[in-house]
């Protein structure tokens, strides 16, 4: 008998427990306990299939482990270590800068990519507001500079107030870079709002008036300041040409920045605070104040101005030095000398000649310094220039030459090597207007007034103010003799260039004359010869623009100058 037949027969045998399984005892089985059911062993095919499946799973597990641990183990380990928990910077919102009425001068704008940029709506204030540098990251996107930092102007001056404080965000990510959870560890603290004393619309009008004259009369630059004579608060401060702080913060376009560097007007210089200029005749109210206080002259002193002062040469008998004035004015007192800007009067009052005693260079320097010339004003803007008041020691050290009487004459009319800044001159003018308070200029709205007293007689300042008013009503500043606002002013021209072929044009003053509230100064730099009277036209244009707006600056009812 064949083997398979023997096996089949053996399998066909009935087991003892099957003998008694029949229909007669079926009801006695507990079906819930599986009684009465016949157990059959698993077939070899089942064992083979199960073994194959388990083997396949083991192979997959080994292959996956090999891939994770051996083939890409270092990559996944590094990625897991880098992405699992990460501390990210929460950038603090930078504080907003506003004008005195709340108009925005510097703000934050969110870009489409989620980053925040600084926006400056009044580019004319670029020098004063300044600009910022943004956080920087490397090629891998990791920030190595996390602060938005003020670089120039008030952005730098008040950076500690504006910057705020960055926070920290803890982020959990998986190996695929997907964020699983986030939680703030340290909240970001927003920067403070800084309110300035600037009137933004006055600023725009003043900047427009200066730029119009600079362009039309071919000056290379200009600057102007308007200051409250009681508090020192700056209402407007202009430097032209300026740069756009939006371009400087973003770093481009590169060709625009390159053009800034090539501009002969030097847009990166704040001409109002950093620009130094020979003041010319606008120093004459200061000299008159000092001479009246020192008793060198009285209000009734009259000096003849024939248009030239002839001074004998002490070293060469028979020869003389000629010191010319701009025009023969005849007999003048202090008021008329200021109004008509008599050079001869101030030569003699400054240096002395004949029977007329002069202040001399030491007292000239003293009075200039008392009115704040040649020193920092303390305005809250970085990198202020100090200027220069020449004297014999300075000349000896600089040129190795002695001091001559002619040097005193020229210093008395704001020439020779004198250098001042517009912010110094508006401060000095405010002191004339307010009775002798030399205020510290400020752009910060909440700053309390600080000042020193100029040791000048009140009666002397009264005479000087009267002379400045005459300059408007009947003399050189007639362009601002306006029916709707009473102005007192002093014009000045300083010649520059190796052949004196250029003019710097000045005007200073205050308004309203009867009850001064604001002092102003304008300088236009390096115009063609004969343009020295143009600065007064800037103020005429500004006053006209303010009148159109019915502004409170010129006696109107509008308390703001909104456009």
Residue, then its C-alpha position, 0 to 999 in steps of 0.5 A: x500500500x502506498x504511503x499516502x494511502x496509509x496516511x489518508x486511512x489513518x486520518x480517517x479514523x473516528x476519535x473516541x470523543x466523536x463516538x458519543x456525539x450524536x443528535x440524542x445528547x446534543x441538547x445537553x451541551x452548553x453552547x456558550x462554552x463551546x461544548x459539543x464542538x470538535x477542535x481541529x488542528x491548524x493546517x501546515x499552510x496556515x503556519x507557513x502563511x503566518x511565518x511568511x507575514x511575520x518574516x516580512x514585517x521583521x524585514x521591513x522593520x530592519x530595513x527602516x531601522x537601517x535607513x534611520x540609524x545607518x544610512x541617514x542617521x546623522x542627518x535625521x539626528x541633526x534635523x531632530x536636534x535642530x527642529x525639536x525645540x527652538x527659541x525664537x525672537x519676538x521682535x518688539x514693535x518700535x515706538x511711533x514718533x508724532x508731531x505736537x498734534x499727534x500726526x505720525x512722523x515715524x511708524x511701523x508697517x507690516x510687509x507682505x512677507x510678514x516683516x515690519x518696516x519703518x515708514x517716514x511720512x514726512x521725508x523733509x524731516x529726514x535729518x531730524x527724525x533719522x532712520x533705523x537699521x533692521x535686524x539682520x540674519x545670515x545665509x541660513x536665516x539665523x538672526x545675528x542682529x535682533x534689534x531695530x536700531x536708530x542710526x541717526x537723528x531722533x531715532x538714535x537720540x531716543x533709541x532707548x525709548x523707541x526700541x522696546x524690548x524683544x521677547x522669546x517664543x518657544x517653538x516645537x517642530x517635528x522632523x519635517x519642520x511642521x510646528x507642533x506647538x508654540x508658547x511665549x517664554x518672554x513677552x515682547x515689550x513695545x517701544x514708547x511713543x515719542x511726541x515732538x514739538x514739531x508741527x508737521x504741516x508747518x514743517x512741510x510749508x517751511x521746507x517748500x518755501x526754502x526749496x523753492x528759493x534755493x532752486x530758483x535762485x541757484x543756491x546749493x543748500x538752505x536751512x531754517x528754524x522756527x522756535x517758541x521764544x518762551x519754551x525753546x520748543x522747536x516748531x519747525x526745523x528744515x535742512x535742504x537738500x535732504x535725504x529720504x529716510x525710507x530709502x536709507x533704512x531699506x538700503x536702496x535704490x543704490x543709485x539714489x544713495x549714490x546721488x546723495x553722495x554726489x550732491x553739492x548741497x551735501x544732503x547728509x549734513x543737517x544744515x540747521x544743526x551741523x552746518x557752520x556759516x559766516x553770519x554776516x550782519x545778523x550778529x549786529x543786534x547782538x553787538x548793539x545789545x552789548x555796546x548799549x549795556x557796556x555804555x559804549x553807546x547810548x540810544x541817542x549816539x549818532x555815527x556818520x556812515x559815509x560808506x567807507x572808513x579810512x584808517x591810517x596805517x600806523x606802520x606806513x605813514x601816509x598810507x591808509x586802510x579802507x574799510x568799505x560799507x555796503x552803502x553810504x547811509x549818513x548819520x545813523x543811531x543804533x536803531x537805524x544802524x540795525x534797520x539799514x545794516x550800517x557796516x561803518x557804525x558797527x566797525x566803530x562800535x566794535x573796534x573803536x575809531x577816533x573819538x568813538x570808543x569800541x568794544x574791542x575783541x575781548x568784549x566782542x567775544x564775550x557778548x557773542x558767547x553770552x548769546x550762545x554763539x561758538x558753543x553747543x546749544x544742547x538741542x536733542x539732536x546728535x552731532x551738533x556743531x559748535x562754530x567759532x568765535x575768532x580771537x588773537x590767541x586763535x589767530x596766533x595758533x592757527x596762522x602764526x600771525x598777530x591780531x589787527x584792528x581790521x580783524x576786530x572790525x570784520x568780526x564785529x560785522x560777522x565776517x572774518x573767520x566767524x562761524x555759527x549754526x542756524x540753531x545758535x542764531x535762532x536761540x540768540x534771536x529768541x533771547x533778544x525777543x524774550x528779554x534775555x532768556x537763552x533757552x535750550x532748544x528742544x524737539x521733545x514735547x514733554x521737555x520742561x524749559x531750561x535757560x540761562x540769563x544773558x546779562x544784558x540791559x532790558x532797555x538795550x534789548x528794547x532798542x534792538x527790537x525797535x531797530x529790527x522792527x524798523x528793518x521790516x517797516x522801512x528798510x531792508x526786510x520790507x518783503x515781510x512788512x505784512x498787514x496780517x502779522x507784525x514781524x521784526x527782522x534782521x537780514x545779512x549777507x556773507x560773501x564766500x568763495x576764494x574770490x568772494x564770488x558767492x553769497x550766503x543769505x540770512x534773515x532772522x527775526x521774531x513775531x508778532x512784534x508786540x508780543x513775541x511768540x516765535x523766533x525764526x532764522x533762514x540761511x541760504x548757502x552759496x548763491x551767485x553774487x547779488x543774491x544775498x537778500x533772498x532769505x527774506x523771500x523765504x519767510x514772505x512765502x511761508x507767511x503767505x502760505x500760513x495766511x491762506x490756511x488762516x493759521x494761528x501763527x499769523x493771527x488766524x483762528x486755526x489752531x493747527x495747520x492741517x492740510 
